[in-house]
């Protein structure tokens, strides 16, 4: 993995670089300005629905070139919780399947299996809910990529992965192991990719990005272009920097 001699920033994608398929204005300029300062950007997402290649392509379509190793997903963090050679029922998108198979884990559409791995996806329905619950009832380890309550889009919020995970947790009485932000599996993965050093976390959520910054013991830069739309007055997580969007945050740091 490349190790940067300069600062390393961990930057969220949904709500920071884009809203669904719509780029947030001047995100490409913000990335270029940060890189001109010698900053290495690690893009981290709790959205496990896409493969790494799809994320690379999506960023390129918005004018941002990113090497695959600089994209960290909650699916990768979840896959790291399972042993190679084990099996998993996938209740998620292509990103979950890719991460598991790259780890050497056999993926299945239904149980029995060693684990159930759940992530955000748009085709979750009663049939998939039944498959997921039956896997857990049969003894599969319950792993969730993340527990974000919502997902930001240009037209407003959608239910997030946490809503899907909650349905299985409520039906089965089982609590999942959660891999994504702000939990230890993704923190460890980020530090490994960053060569042990992170200097700033940038994101749009206090409960994931903000807590990740706290757990990494680094400053948190909150942008108001995603889930969080106004500067918080009180709370457990206090951002060091607040800006309307990522471009505004980088500009403020330049000043």
DAQUIHU-V588224 format. One record per residue. N is the residue number from 0. RES is the residue in one small letter. PSI is psi in whole degrees, 0 to 359 (999 if undefined). NEAR is the number of other ideal C-beta (glycine too) atoms within 8 Angstrom. Layout:
((N & RES & PSI & NEAR) (N & RES & PSI & NEAR))
This chain:
((0 & x & 141 & 6) (1 & x & 140 & 6) (2 & x & 125 & 6) (3 & x & 139 & 12) (4 & x & 342 & 4) (5 & x & 193 & 8) (6 & x & 152 & 10) (7 & x & 122 & 14) (8 & x & 138 & 14) (9 & x & 119 & 14) (10 & x & 126 & 13) (11 & x & 163 & 18) (12 & x & 296 & 12) (13 & x & 122 & 15) (14 & x & 352 & 14) (15 & x & 309 & 17) (16 & x & 326 & 15) (17 & x & 166 & 13) (18 & x & 106 & 11) (19 & x & 245 & 8) (20 & x & 8 & 4) (21 & x & 121 & 7) (22 & x & 142 & 8) (23 & x & 130 & 13) (24 & x & 137 & 6) (25 & x & 19 & 9) (26 & x & 322 & 16) (27 & x & 323 & 10) (28 & x & 322 & 8) (29 & x & 316 & 14) (30 & x & 314 & 12) (31 & x & 319 & 8) (32 & x & 318 & 12) (33 & x & 317 & 11) (34 & x & 327 & 10) (35 & x & 335 & 6) (36 & x & 359 & 9) (37 & x & 16 & 8) (38 & x & 133 & 11) (39 & x & 130 & 12) (40 & x & 123 & 12) (41 & x & 118 & 15) (42 & x & 122 & 14) (43 & x & 135 & 14) (44 & x & 141 & 13) (45 & x & 348 & 15) (46 & x & 107 & 14) (47 & x & 11 & 20) (48 & x & 333 & 11) (49 & x & 157 & 11) (50 & x & 166 & 8) (51 & x & 317 & 11) (52 & x & 322 & 7) (53 & x & 323 & 10) (54 & x & 318 & 15) (55 & x & 313 & 12) (56 & x & 319 & 8) (57 & x & 317 & 11) (58 & x & 318 & 12) (59 & x & 322 & 10) (60 & x & 343 & 6) (61 & x & 15 & 11) (62 & x & 20 & 5) (63 & x & 115 & 10) (64 & x & 128 & 5) (65 & x & 129 & 12) (66 & x & 146 & 7) (67 & x & 325 & 8) (68 & x & 347 & 7) (69 & x & 13 & 11) (70 & x & 123 & 13) (71 & x & 127 & 13) (72 & x & 157 & 16) (73 & x & 335 & 16) (74 & x & 318 & 15) (75 & x & 318 & 10) (76 & x & 321 & 16) (77 & x & 318 & 20) (78 & x & 326 & 14) (79 & x & 346 & 11) (80 & x & 347 & 9) (81 & x & 152 & 16) (82 & x & 137 & 5) (83 & x & 140 & 7) (84 & x & 349 & 6) (85 & x & 181 & 10) (86 & x & 154 & 10) (87 & x & 136 & 17) (88 & x & 130 & 17) (89 & x & 121 & 11) (90 & x & 75 & 14) (91 & x & 192 & 15) (92 & x & 190 & 11) (93 & x & 332 & 9) (94 & x & 324 & 17) (95 & x & 313 & 16) (96 & x & 314 & 11) (97 & x & 312 & 11) (98 & x & 319 & 14) (99 & x & 314 & 16) (100 & x & 325 & 9) (101 & x & 335 & 7) (102 & x & 350 & 10) (103 & x & 30 & 6) (104 & x & 133 & 14) (105 & x & 125 & 8) (106 & x & 141 & 10) (107 & x & 152 & 10) (108 & x & 337 & 5) (109 & x & 167 & 7) (110 & x & 176 & 11) (111 & x & 154 & 6) (112 & x & 165 & 12) (113 & x & 330 & 8) (114 & x & 157 & 13) (115 & x & 126 & 16) (116 & x & 120 & 17) (117 & x & 139 & 15) (118 & x & 175 & 18) (119 & x & 132 & 15) (120 & x & 154 & 10) (121 & x & 348 & 4) (122 & x & 23 & 5) (123 & x & 129 & 8) (124 & x & 187 & 6) (125 & x & 325 & 5) (126 & x & 314 & 6) (127 & x & 325 & 10) (128 & x & 318 & 12) (129 & x & 315 & 8) (130 & x & 316 & 13) (131 & x & 314 & 13) (132 & x & 319 & 11) (133 & x & 326 & 10) (134 & x & 314 & 14) (135 & x & 317 & 13) (136 & x & 329 & 7) (137 & x & 358 & 8) (138 & x & 4 & 5) (139 & x & 141 & 14) (140 & x & 133 & 8) (141 & x & 110 & 15) (142 & x & 130 & 16) (143 & x & 137 & 16) (144 & x & 323 & 20) (145 & x & 174 & 18) (146 & x & 32 & 11) (147 & x & 129 & 13) (148 & x & 327 & 7) (149 & x & 167 & 9) (150 & x & 123 & 12) (151 & x & 140 & 12) (152 & x & 167 & 9) (153 & x & 336 & 5) (154 & x & 8 & 3) (155 & x & 183 & 4) (156 & x & 148 & 8) (157 & x & 160 & 8) (158 & x & 137 & 8) (159 & x & 185 & 12) (160 & x & 327 & 17) (161 & x & 329 & 10) (162 & x & 321 & 9) (163 & x & 315 & 13) (164 & x & 322 & 12) (165 & x & 325 & 8) (166 & x & 316 & 9) (167 & x & 320 & 18) (168 & x & 319 & 12) (169 & x & 318 & 7) (170 & x & 324 & 8) (171 & x & 340 & 10) (172 & x & 10 & 5) (173 & x & 140 & 8) (174 & x & 131 & 4) (175 & x & 157 & 12) (176 & x & 126 & 8) (177 & x & 127 & 10) (178 & x & 325 & 15) (179 & x & 187 & 17) (180 & x & 136 & 14) (181 & x & 28 & 12) (182 & x & 162 & 10) (183 & x & 322 & 6) (184 & x & 316 & 12) (185 & x & 329 & 16) (186 & x & 316 & 12) (187 & x & 320 & 9) (188 & x & 318 & 12) (189 & x & 315 & 14) (190 & x & 324 & 11) (191 & x & 317 & 8) (192 & x & 326 & 11) (193 & x & 359 & 14) (194 & x & 27 & 8) (195 & x & 2 & 5) (196 & x & 126 & 8) (197 & x & 138 & 13) (198 & x & 339 & 8) (199 & x & 142 & 12) (200 & x & 131 & 15) (201 & x & 129 & 14) (202 & x & 178 & 19) (203 & x & 5 & 15) (204 & x & 133 & 13) (205 & x & 324 & 13) (206 & x & 347 & 7) (207 & x & 297 & 15) (208 & x & 316 & 16) (209 & x & 316 & 16) (210 & x & 328 & 13) (211 & x & 315 & 15) (212 & x & 317 & 14) (213 & x & 316 & 10) (214 & x & 333 & 9) (215 & x & 352 & 12) (216 & x & 48 & 4) (217 & x & 163 & 9) (218 & x & 154 & 9) (219 & x & 127 & 17) (220 & x & 113 & 15) (221 & x & 128 & 16) (222 & x & 145 & 17) (223 & x & 32 & 13) (224 & x & 4 & 11) (225 & x & 241 & 14) (226 & x & 313 & 9) (227 & x & 123 & 10) (228 & x & 353 & 4) (229 & x & 156 & 5) (230 & x & 128 & 6) (231 & x & 139 & 11) (232 & x & 321 & 4) (233 & x & 163 & 3) (234 & x & 169 & 7) (235 & x & 330 & 4) (236 & x & 123 & 12) (237 & x & 111 & 6) (238 & x & 142 & 11) (239 & x & 326 & 6) (240 & x & 139 & 11) (241 & x & 133 & 8) (242 & x & 159 & 13) (243 & x & 326 & 6) (244 & x & 180 & 15) (245 & x & 321 & 17) (246 & x & 318 & 12) (247 & x & 324 & 10) (248 & x & 313 & 14) (249 & x & 320 & 11) (250 & x & 318 & 11) (251 & x & 321 & 9) (252 & x & 329 & 8) (253 & x & 327 & 7) (254 & x & 999 & 4))
